[in-house]
């Protein structure tokens, strides 16, 4: 039954990869780099501000106000960078999981009996439509229907 359900595992693997890639913005790395550049710019501004204060060109109040604004901007940029890196890491983990599922599916041809690990890796849930029909909702968004016939 699992062989009938899985069918062409390459289709499932390809769909998984497409879903992961389509859910991600291709410019995550660019966004991370841009955020890091903006952080560097703000840090340079902070150094210049400190130099101005030491040289006596600005007073404490202006230094504190501008310094707090720069510090707040750096904090926001750092939080953005962490979120982008987390998203990038999630994508990498998802792609590793796709490879694991693909490896598991490549062994389906040698299955002669039920394998719960492979089943759970592939199937999200099973809906009993009627006495003879089951709908298998796969984790990649594909629905496979199987009709059971009496012998």
N, C-alpha and C positions, 0 to 999 in steps of 0.2 A: 504494500500500500504506500509506503514511503517513497518507493521508486516512482510510482504513478504520481504522487503529490509533487515531488521535486522536479521530475521531468528534466528539462535542460537547466542544470544548475548554473550554467554560464549566464543565462538570462537573469536569474535571480541575483547573481553576483554583480552583473553590469548595472542592474536597476539599483542595487544598494549603493554602488559607487556613484551613480548619477545623482541619487537623492542626497548623498553626503556633499558632493561637490556643489550641487545647485543650492544647497542651504547655506553655503559659505560665500562670502564676498571674496573674489579673487585678489582683492587689494589689501588683505589683512597685513601682509608683510610691509607693504608700502605705508599703510596707516601706522604701524608700529614705528617704522623708521621716521616718519613725519612727526609723530608724537615725541620721539626721542630728540629730534632736532629742535622742536619747540621747547622742550625742557632745557636743552643746552642754551638756547637763546635767553630764556628766563633766568638761568643761573648766571649768564654773562651780565645781564641787566643788574642782578643783585650785586655782583662784584663791582660794577661801575658805580652803583649807588653807594656802596661802602667806600669806594675811593673818593667820591664827591664829599661824603661826610667827613672823612679824615682830612681832606684838603680844606674843609671849612666852607665849601660852596653851598651846602644845604644845612638846615637846622634839624634838630632832633625830631620835631613833629613831622616834618615832611619826610624825613628818613623813615620814621615808623610807619607812616601811612603808605608810602610807596612800597616799603619792604613787606608789609602785610599783604598788599595786593599781589605782589610778585610771588610771595610764599603761597598764597591761596591758588594762584594760577598753576604753580608747580605741583601742588597737591592734586588738583583736578586732572592735570596731565598725567601724573603718575598713576592715578586711579584708572584713567582711560587706558594707559599702557597695560596695566595688569589685566583688565577685562579683555583687551585684544589678544594678549598672550594666552589667556585661558581659552579663548575661542579657538585659537590656533592649535593649542594642545588637544582640545576636544576633537578637532578634526583629525589630528594624527591618530588619536586613540580609536576613533571610529573607523578609519581606514585599516588600522591593524586588525580590528574586529572583523571587518569584511574579509580580510585575508584569512583569518582563522575559520570563518564560515565557509569560504571557498575551499579551503583545505578539507574541512569536514565533509562538504558536499562532494568533493572529488572521490571520496571513499564510498559514496552511496551505492555504486554499482556492485560492491562486494557484500552488501547487506542482505542477509537472508531472513532476518528477524528484526523486530522493533528495536530502535536505538533511541532511548529517551533523551540523551544529550543532544543528538543531532536534531531530533524533533523540537526540543525546546529552543534550540539556536535558530530555528527557521520559522516556527509557527507562533503567531501572536495569540490566536484563539481559534476555536472550532465552533461553528454554528450548525446545529441540527435543523435543517430546513424542513424536512419531513422524514417519514420512516426510512426512506431509502437514499436520501441525499444529504451529504455533509459539505459545508463550505469551510475550507481552510483559509483563514486570513493570515497571510505570511507577513513577517516583520518588515518586509520591503514594500508593502502596499499592494501586493498581488493577491487576488482571491482565486483559489482553485476549488472547483466543485467536483465532487466524486459521487457517482451514483453506484450504490451497492446493488448487485443483482443476486437473486436467489438461484441456487444451483439445483 
